[in-house]
Amino acid sequence: MNGGIPELPGVEHRFVDAGGLRMHVAEAGEGEPLLLLHGWPQHWWCWRDLIPALAPHYRVIAPDLRGHGWTDAPPGGYEKEQLASDVLALLDALGLERARLIGHDWGGFAGFLMCLRAPERFERFIALNTGHPWPGGDWRNLLSIWRFAYQVVLGTPGVGARLVRGRPELVIGGALRRAAAHAHTFTADDLRLFSERFRDPARAEATSQLYRSFQLREQLPLVRGRYRSQRLHTPTLLLVGTQDPVVTTRILGGFEPYADEMTVELVDDAGHFIAEDRPALVAERALRFLKG
């Protein structure tokens, strides 16, 4: 361990000033850059099984997003457009004009926003178990609204941060276990590495703001078509585990009029944390798709 950061063979760590945000970055391999963006409630360690497969082919860059892992957790800025801005600033700080991209959960949604905003900077994009910016108008989606109740709890001022900070082994560990397809997906050490970071009050509050900003300021404009004036030019593959309790197949439609080249693949025997449930499959799809 280095300052609590777990070690993985071949991975080096550094801190980068990305537009005023001190970001922790894990790096491995050489060659063309491949950016990996995690989601909640994780950090760069979620890529532990993919990095060894990808690093022989790419320079793998796995940052911790704002409020997660070992990146700073400022008091604000948890709108998803800001997460996208942070990562674009990181690319600038690293001197990278263009990269390939894989993003999971909120990292995947931020990836969509980055590709919409700066398509010239992304060769290809793989999104893992996340929604896209063009949710369909299928009324049956209302039948699944109960699946997002946890977001309301986490986003409630005071309540969400207190729950996360006070019992992270239950709140964070429980969320990881319930949304994985297999009991063996996460070891006890994995659960501890993800959970313990949220004992920090600033990171617990970051989680609450991440969901509060979505519930209060982002969700309704998204449903009303905030991004329908924008088109996705980056070739994109969306991989979704069929056992995901939140991102269901019903919400995946609606992107067709807004994307030049986007494919959805459903993956059996995988839950929300698909890169950890099915790392060999995700690595194989990544190496094949990212080559173009």
N, C-alpha and C positions, 0 to 999 in steps of 0.2 A: 504494500500500500504506500502511496505517496500523498500525504495530506488527506488520507481517507479515500483517495481515488483508487479503484481496483486496477490491478495490473493484468495485462493480456500480452502474451508473447508477440513481439514485433510492433507493438503499439507505443507511440510516444505521445506525450502530453505537453500542452503549452496553453498559455492564456493570451488572448488577442483582444486588442481594443477595437471593437466594431461599432463605430459611430458613437462612442462614449459608453458603450456597454462592454464590460469585461467578460468575455466569453471563454469558457473552457473548451478546448478542441482536442480530440483524440485523432491521431493520424497513423496510417500504416501504408506500406507499399509505395510504388513509384508509377509514373506514367500519367495518363490523362486523369484529371480530377473527377472523383465520384463523391458527391455529397450525400450523407445519410442524416435524415432528420427524424428524431424520435417523437413520440407523443406523450400524453399524460397516462400514468404517473411515473414516467421513466426518465432515463438519461442515456448517454452514449452506450452504456452497458447492454442495452437491449439488442445491440448489433454483435454481441460477443461470438455468436455462431456463424454470422455472415462474413465478418471481417477476414477470417483466415481464408475463406473461399474467394473473396473479391480482391484482396490486397495483391496477389500475384499478377493481377491484370490491370489494376488501377491504383492511383493515389487516393486512398480512401480517407475522407475527411468527415468526422462525426462530432459535431458540436453539441453542447448542451444548450437547449433553448432558454430564453429569459425565464428566470424563476425556477429552473430545474437543475438538477445535478450540481455542478460546481461553477456554473455561470452565475453572475450577479442576479439578485432578486430585488430590483428597484420597487418603489411603492406603486408604480403604475405602468401602463403601456402593454396590457395583455390582450388588446384587440388583435385579431388574427392578421390584419394588415400590418400591424407593428411587428409581429413575429416575422412576417415576410421581409419587412424593412431591415430587421436585425440581421437576417441571413444574407441579404444582398449587400449590406455593409460589411459583413464578414468576408464575402468574396472580394470586395474592393480592398479590404485590409490585407488579404492574402495575395493580392495581385492577380486574381483569376478572372479572365474575361468570359470564360465559357466552361460549363461543367455538365456532367450527367447528374441525375438527381433521383433519389429514392426517399420517400417520406411516409411515415406511418401516423395514423390518428391525426392529432392537430398538426403534426409535422407534415403530414400528407396534404391537409387542407391548405396550410401555408405554402406548400409546394405548388398547388394549383394557382394560388394568388401570385406567386413569384413568376410562374410561366406566363400568366396573363399580363403581368406588368412589364416583364423584361424577357420576352420570348427569344431574343437574340442571345441570351446568356445560357440557355439550356438546350443541350443536344437532344436528350430524351429523358422521360420522366416515368417512374414507376410509383404509383400510389398504393398503399397497403391499408386495407380496412379503414377507409375514411369516406365521408361524403364528398360530393363534388359541388361546385358553386351554382349549379342549375337544378335545384330540387324540383321534381315533377309535381303536378297538381293533383295526383291521385288521392281522392278523398279517403281511400282505405288506409293511407298513411296515418290518419288520426287514430286508427285502431292500435297503432304501435306507440302512441305518445307516452304510455306508461313506462316504456323502456328508458326514457330520458329523465325520469323523476330524480335520479341521483344528482343530476346537474343542478336542479333547483335547490336541493339540500346543500350541496357544496358551494353554491353561489350565494347563499343567504348570509348577509353581513354578520360577522361574529360567530355564527353557528358553524358554518363550513370550515373556517380556519381552525376553530377550537377542536372540532372533531378530528381533522387531519393531524393537527399537532399533538393532541392528547393521546390518541390511540392509533398511530400510523400502522402498527402491525395488523390491526383489524381493518381499518379503512382502506389503506393502500394494499396491504397484503391480501385482504379479502377480495378487492376489486381485481387484482391480478389473477388470483386463483379461479374466481368465478367466470372470468371471461376467456380463460385458456381452455383448450380442448382436452388437455391431458393433465392428470395430477402431477406428472413428472416434468412438466414444462418448466417450472420454476423450482430450483432447489431452495433450501432454507437460507443459504447465503445470498442467493439472488433476491429473495424477498426482503432480506435485511438491507441489502445495498440500496434497493429502491425505496423502502419505507423510511429508513433512518434519516434521509435527507430532509424529510418533511417535519422533523422535530424542530427545525429552525423556524421560528415564528414568521420570518419574512417569506419563506418558501410555502408555508401553510397558507399565508394570506395570498400569495401569488396564485395558488390553486383556486382559491375562492374567487379572485378577480378574473381568472381565465374563464370560468363558467358564468360569472355574473355579467361580464361584458358581453358574452354571447347571448345570454337570455334577455338582457335589457336593451342592448344596442345593435346587435348583429343579426339575430335570428329572423326578426320580422322583415327587415330590408332584404335579407337573403331570399326568403320565401316570396317576397313581392317582386323579385327579379333584379336585384342590385347588379348582377353580373351579366344580364342578358344582352347588354350592348357590347360585350367583349367576347372575343373568340379565342379558343385554345388552338394555337398553331403547333405547339410542341407535340411530337408523337408520344402518346401516353398509353400505359398499360395499368389498369386498375385491378389488383388482385384482392379478392375478398373471401375470407374463410366463411363457410356456410354455417358454422356454429357460433358465429358472432352474436351475442345477445342484444347488441345495440344497432350495429350497421347491418340491417337486413337487406335481402335482395330487392324488396319492394321499393326501397328508396334510391335505387341505383339508376333508374331510368331518368330521362329528361335531358341528358347531355347532348344527344345526337345532333340537334340543330346548331350547336355551339362549338363543336370540336372537329378539326380537320381529320384527325387520325387518332381515335381513342377506342380501346378495346377493354371489355370487362371479362375477367375470367373468375369463375367461382371455384373455390378450392375446398374439397371435402376434407374431413378430418382435421380441420383448423378452426380456431375460434378467432377472437379479436386480435390476439397477439400472434399473428400468422408467421412472422419471422422467427419466432421461438417455437411455435408448434410444428412448423414444417420448414426448417432452415434449409434443408437440401433442395427442396422444391423451389423455394424463393431464390436461392442462389443460382440454380439452373436457369430459371426464367430470367433473372437479371442478366446473367452472362450472355444469354442468347438475344434478349431484346435490346440491351444497351449497345451491342455491336452495331445494330442498325443494318 
